[in-house]
């Protein structure tokens, strides 16, 4: 087990063995999530911003106060 110390800015180094296992390099992003009372760290997949922007533009019909109200509890 590797241990990493938290800095005053709440940052911690990901140990080398974990970086190698995840295939992490400088500038890569990581995802954190809680799963069954454990924290899971995984390499973030790159986002295709052009596709995301295009998709978002096609969903404008769902962007109204009425839709917000209808989907609020979901």
Kinemage of the C-alpha trace (Angstrom):
@kinemage 1
@onewidth
@group {chain A} dominant
@subgroup {mainchain}
@vectorlist {calphas} color= white
{ca unk a 1} P 0.000 0.000 0.000
{ca unk a 2} L 1.273 3.468 -0.912
{ca unk a 3} L 0.579 6.552 1.182
{ca unk a 4} L 0.407 10.113 -0.083
{ca unk a 5} L 0.363 13.161 2.199
{ca unk a 6} L -2.241 15.915 1.684
{ca unk a 7} L -0.765 19.377 1.100
{ca unk a 8} L -2.130 22.640 2.514
{ca unk a 9} L -3.977 23.055 -0.824
{ca unk a 10} L -5.655 19.639 -0.398
{ca unk a 11} L -3.522 18.070 -3.121
{ca unk a 12} L -1.952 14.615 -3.010
{ca unk a 13} L 0.472 12.834 -5.323
{ca unk a 14} L -0.814 9.730 -7.090
{ca unk a 15} L 1.778 7.014 -6.403
{ca unk a 16} L 3.862 5.777 -9.346
{ca unk a 17} L 2.418 2.256 -9.284
{ca unk a 18} L -1.123 3.662 -9.567
{ca unk a 19} L -0.118 6.113 -12.330
{ca unk a 20} L 1.422 3.277 -14.326
{ca unk a 21} L -1.596 1.026 -13.810
{ca unk a 22} L -4.013 3.757 -14.970
{ca unk a 23} L -1.726 4.898 -17.792
{ca unk a 24} L -1.608 8.444 -16.425
{ca unk a 25} L 0.741 11.075 -17.756
{ca unk a 26} L 1.312 14.778 -17.180
{ca unk a 27} L -1.811 16.789 -17.903
{ca unk a 28} L -4.191 13.803 -17.768
{ca unk a 29} L -7.437 14.189 -15.842
{ca unk a 30} L -8.778 11.735 -13.287
{ca unk a 31} L -12.314 11.001 -12.096
{ca unk a 32} L -13.158 10.399 -8.448
{ca unk a 33} L -16.382 8.742 -7.314
{ca unk a 34} L -17.700 7.080 -4.188
{ca unk a 35} L -18.758 3.478 -4.701
{ca unk a 36} L -19.847 1.221 -1.835
{ca unk a 37} L -18.126 3.392 0.788
{ca unk a 38} L -14.834 3.442 -1.170
{ca unk a 39} L -13.325 6.106 -3.384
{ca unk a 40} L -12.624 4.991 -6.949
{ca unk a 41} L -10.000 6.827 -9.013
{ca unk a 42} L -9.903 6.315 -12.781
{ca unk a 43} L -8.387 7.975 -15.807
{ca unk a 44} L -10.854 10.426 -17.319
{ca unk a 45} L -11.803 9.885 -20.928
{ca unk a 46} L -11.221 12.818 -23.257
{ca unk a 47} L -14.300 14.856 -24.084
{ca unk a 48} L -15.144 15.536 -27.713
{ca unk a 49} L -16.150 19.176 -27.137
{ca unk a 50} L -17.276 19.691 -30.732
{ca unk a 51} L -19.690 16.741 -30.460
{ca unk a 52} L -20.894 17.843 -27.012
{ca unk a 53} L -21.522 21.397 -28.251
{ca unk a 54} L -23.433 20.095 -31.295
{ca unk a 55} L -25.514 17.726 -29.159
{ca unk a 56} L -26.336 20.477 -26.681
{ca unk a 57} L -27.528 22.772 -29.469
{ca unk a 58} L -29.993 20.138 -30.674
{ca unk a 59} L -31.639 19.829 -27.251
{ca unk a 60} L -32.827 23.421 -26.917
{ca unk a 61} L -36.479 22.340 -27.080
{ca unk a 62} L -35.993 20.840 -23.588
{ca unk a 63} L -34.786 24.129 -22.105
{ca unk a 64} L -37.807 25.924 -20.691
{ca unk a 65} L -39.118 26.744 -17.217
{ca unk a 66} L -41.903 24.203 -17.793
{ca unk a 67} L -39.380 21.467 -18.550
{ca unk a 68} L -37.318 22.431 -15.492
{ca unk a 69} L -40.447 22.086 -13.348
{ca unk a 70} L -41.493 18.776 -14.943
{ca unk a 71} L -38.062 17.162 -14.474
{ca unk a 72} L -37.141 18.719 -11.126
{ca unk a 73} L -37.882 15.585 -9.076
{ca unk a 74} L -36.067 13.122 -11.338
